[in-house]
Structures are given as C-alpha cells and as structure tokens.
Amino acid sequence: MSGRPLVVTGLPRSGTSWVGKMLEASGEVVYVNEPLNPQHPPGRSPGILDAEVTHRFQYICADNEEPWVRAFSDTLALRYKPAAELRRNRGPYDLAKMAKYGTAFTLGRLRRRRALLDDPFAVFATPWLVDRMGCTAMVLVRDPVAFVGSWRKLGWTVDFHELLDQSLLMRDHLEPYREPMRSLVGSPDWLARTALLWRMTYEFFAAVRADRPGIQVRSYESLVADPLDAFADVYRDLGLTWTERVAGRVRDATTDHGRAEQAHTWSLRGGVSRTAFRPMDAATALGTFRDRLTDDEIARVRELTAGVLDRLG
C-alpha cells in the first residue's frame, strides 16, 4: 500500500492536523487541508476539490458517488484546477492559496509524491475513499473525556441536522441513532450531544474497518505519550521513510508552547493556511480535560461512551 494516497481523519480535535503535519515532514506527500470542510476557508476551493460539499461530515457511497469520483480523481492525482477556483474564489487570500496549492500539486505530481488529505470532515466518507479511490486511511480516536473537554473549551456544539438530513448515511449506518439524535436537537444537554457524536462516529469505524485493511485506527493518546516510537511505527505502516530529520521534526512538535488547545488560527508560515496544528507535550495534551469537566461530568461521559474504545481495539 506504499503508493496509495493517504487520508488522516477522526473527529475535529482528535489530532489530525498534528499527525498530518508530522507525515508531511517526510517530504514524500503533498498536504491537503480539509477539502471536505463546508466552510470557506479552508474548504469550498474547487481548484483543490471540484465538487459541492453540502454537509459537515459529508457521506459518500456508491449511490451518490458520480461527482465525487471525478473530483477526487483529480485531487488525489494532484491535478489543480485554477479555472474552477477562479470562477468561485478571487479574493487576495484565495489567490495566495491558489498559488500555493497550484505549485504544490504540480511539483508533487512531477516528483511522484502522494496526496495526503488531512480532513476530520471526511470521517463518514472514509470507507468510500478506501474502497473506491484506493486510499489508505489513518483514523485518530481521542479519549472521549478529553474530546468532550476540548470541545467545551472551544465552545463547539453539534448540529445533528447535518447527519439526519443525509438520507444515505442514515440508511447505511446511523438509523439506530435517529431517535437519540432527534431527542437532543435543541437540547441544552451539551455534554450528551457531544458524547453522542463521539459514540456514533467511532461505532461507525468499529463496524466498517473490520474487512478493510486500508483503514487503521490509532489512539491520539498513544501518539502523544511516545511520539518518536509511535510515529516511526506509523511511517512504516504507511510506507513513508523515517529519518533523523523527521524524528527531529516530531521532537520539536511535541514541545508545548502553551497553544496546544487553541482553535484554528491563520498562518503565513510555509504559505497561507489554516490549521489546528499546535506543538504540544504529553503532560499538556493528556491532562487538559481535568480543569474543564467536573468529576460527575467525567463519569457521565464515560457512561455515555462505554464499550466503544474496547471495540476499536
């Protein structure tokens, strides 16, 4: 599988940007940030992915794949589409992003690099990307208590209509959760909504990865606790070359600068981008939930998500 395009996914705040940047350090991939994000930026850039994203956590399957096959064939082959981009986006930021991605795609294609999609919004499209588009997927799962605590700090919430309105997703995977989701629409029970999103997503992966060797699940906490050995294993499994330079990059990225849990910010470093990647250390990354949730809330999250981590293995 060493020549396949790569997908790094998992719910937002599960470490996809960090892992994606650590894989980019190999010099063997072209990093593509959140093409399925329905917000612009970073999504809705048809030069990168020329298809209309209609929902957060867009579901793709054989029954709706026609526009997606065309779009992802270009993206994964690193064929940038400047005309499509200019028809939609022409602001200063967009032009800078077009120059960045146009150059990266062209050079990556000439140098036979692999596309690397870092996209938490691709969670429910992952089986299709593996089966139909030939990708290898790395799914990150963060401990549910830490995940809920991170979402609380950032004030993020769940709109279950984004899932309920996707009839094919409901038909194929989430029908058992229809009533629980409906009961929480508009509910002030923020913790239950966030825990349900986590549970549904990783129950989904526990089911779909069983017969798909192209999907591997990794614990965010295991990567943070021992990043050098863990990323050396990831590189081997994904067919990337582990070097001393890459090890130094991973080492630098696990030194916390007090920003590990900030939301997305804009950066011009290495080109215009928007990413959740932050340097971190193990103590910061593994212990932040303790001052965000009460003991009773922690116990409730554990109860609402019980058994899922065991199924993921």
N, C-alpha and C positions, 0 to 999 in steps of 0.2 A: 504493500500500500504506500510505498515511499513516494511515489509520484503523484498521489492524489491531492486535489485541493483540500484545504483544511477549514473546518468550522469550529470556533470556540464559542460555546453558548452556555446557558444557565440563566436563571432569573437575574434581573438587574440587582447589583450589589453582591454578586457572588464571585467577583474577581476576574471576570472575563477580560477586562481591559489590561489588567496586570499580566495575566497569562499571555494574552495576545502580544503585548509588547516584549515579553521575555522570549517568545517564539520568533518575533521579528528580529531579535538580536542575532539570530543565526545567519542573517544575510541571504537566506535561501527562500524567503517568502516575500510576497507583497501584501502589506497590511491594508485591509479594507474595513473601515469603521462603520458598523451598524447600517448596512444598506436597507434592512427591513424596518428601520425605525420610521414611523409615520410622521415624525416631526422634522421640519426643516429649519436649520441643520440639526443633526448630521444626515438625515435621510432625505427622501424625495429629491434625489440627484440622479436624473435619468442617464447622465453620462456614465455613471457607475452601474446602476441597475435600472434598466428601461422598462419598468412595469409599475402599475399603480398600486401602492400599498394602501389598503382600505381600513385595516385594523391594527391596533397593537397586538403583538403575538399572532401575526398572520399565519393561518393554516394553509398548507398546500398539499394537495394529493392528486391522484390520477384524474379525478373528476373536475378539477379546476386548473390543471397544470399548463394549459396551452400557452398563455402569455409568459408564464414563469420559465418554461423550458427555453424559450427564445432569449429572455432577459438574462437568466443565469448562465446560459451557454456563453454569452459574451463576457459577463463579469468574470467567470471562472477561467476563461481563456485570456483574461487581461486585455480585452478589446474595449478601450474607452470610446464613448460616442459623444464627441463635442457638439455636433449639431443638435442632438436631442437635449443636451444640457442647456445650450443657449436658448432653445425655444422656451425653456421654463425659468431658468435662473440666470440673471445677468448683473447682479449686484457686485460690488467690489470683493466681498468675501467669496462669492460664487466663482468669480473669475480667478481669484487666487487658488481656490480649491481645484478648479478645472486644470490650471497649470500644474498643480502638484500631482493630481491623480493621472492626468494625461501623460506626464513624464514618467511617473512610477509604473503605470501599466505598460507603456511602450518599452521601457528599459527592462522591466521584469519579463515581458514576453520574449525579448531578444536574448535575455540571459537565462531563459528557461526556468524562471522562478515559479513557485507555486502560489496560487491565490490563498490568502488566509483571511477568512471572514470572522471578525470579532463582532458577534451580534447576539445580545441577550433577547432580542425580539424574534429570533429565529427558533425559539425553543420548540414550538409545535410544527415547524417546517423541517425539523432536523431529519426525521426518517425519510422524507421525500428527497432531501438533499443528498442523503447517503445512497438511497436505493436508485434514484433516477439520474442524479447528477454525478455520482461517483465520488462523493466527498468522504473524507474521514472526519468524524466529529468527536470533539472532546467536550463533555458536559460537566460543568462545575456545579457541585452542590455544596452549599454553605449550611452549617448547623442552623436549624430553624430559629433557635433563640437569638443567635447573632444576626440572622437575616431580619427578623422582626424588629430587633433593636436598631439596626441600621436604617430601616425604613421609617421608624419612629423619629429618629434624629433628623432625618431629611424632610419629614412631613409628607411623605409619599402615601398615596392611597390607591385603592383598587377600584376600577370601574368594570364590573362583571359583564356589562353590556358588550364590551369588546370581545368577550368569549361567547356569550349567549347568542349574539347576533351572527355568529359564524355557524351556519347550519351544518356544514360538513364536519366541522370539528366536533360539534355536539353529537352528531350521528355516530362518528367513528370512535370517539374517545371520552367525551365529557358528559354524556347523557346521565350517568349516575349522580352527577353533581348539579344537575339542573335545579332541583328544588333547594338544596343548600345555598347555591348562588343567588337564586331569586329571593330567598328569605333574608339575605344580607344586603341586597340592593337598597341603598338609602339608610342602612342601619348605622347607628352611632358606634356599634361594636367594631371599632377599627382593628383591634387585635384579631378577632375572629376572621375578618375579611382577609387580612394579610396572611394568617396561618393557613386559611383555605387555599389561597393561591399557591402557596408553597406546597401544600399537600397534593393538590391536583397535578401540578407540574411534575413533581418527582414520582408520583404514582404512574403518571404517563410514561416517564422514562424507564421506570422499573419494568413496565409491560413491553415497550417497543424495542428495548435493546436486547431482549432475550435471544432473538435469532438474527441479530445484526452485529457481526464482529466489527463493522465500521463505526460503531458507537461505543466509546469508552467513557466511564463516569469516574471523575476524580473529586476527592474531597478538598475543598478550599483550605480547610484547617491543616490537612496533611502537607500541602504545599508550603504553607506559611511556617509550619513547625520545623521543617527540614528542607529548605528550598533548594540547596545545592544538589543533594542526592535525589530529591523528588524531581527536579527539572531535568537532571541527567536521565532519569528513567523516562520522563515524558518525551524528551528528544529522541531517545532510542525507539520508543513505541511509534512515534510519528515519522520516523525516517529522516530526522534532522541531525546535523553534525554538531556534537558537543565539543567545545573548545575552551581553552583557558580564557579567551576574550569573552565568550558567552558567560562563563562562570563568574567573571568579574562584573559583568552587567547585572546578573542576578543578585550578586552580593551587594552591589550598590543600591539595587531596588528594594532590598529588604532592610534598609536603614531608614528609620522613620524620621520625617521632618515635621511631624505634627499635622499632617494633611491626609492621613490615610482614610479618614471617613468623611471628607468633604464631598460635595456633589460635583457634577461636571463643571469644568472651567475651560475657558478658551486659552489656547496656547499658540504661539508662533514658532516654538522650538521645533525644528525639523519640518517646518511647513505648517500652514494653517490647519488646525484640528480641534476637535472637541473630544475629550476622553475622560473617563473616570479613573485612569491610572494614577496611583499615588505611591511613592516609596512607603514602606511600612516595616515594622519589626514584629516579631512573633507576639511579644507581650501586648503591644497595642492592638494588633489585629485580632487576637484571640480573646481579649478580655474586655473589649469596649462595651459589650451588652450589659455589664454588671451595673453601670450607672444610668442605664436607660430603661430598664424594666424592674419592677418590684419582684420580690420572691414569689408572690402569688401569680403575677403575670408570667414569670418564667415557668412556673408549674403548669399554668394553663396552656401555654404554647406547647410544652412537652406533651400534654394530654391530647391536644388537637392534632398533633402531627405524629403520634405514636406509631411505631412499626415501619414507617417509610424508609428510614435510613437502613434498617435491617434488610429490607427487600432490595435496596440498591447494592448491598454488599460492601 
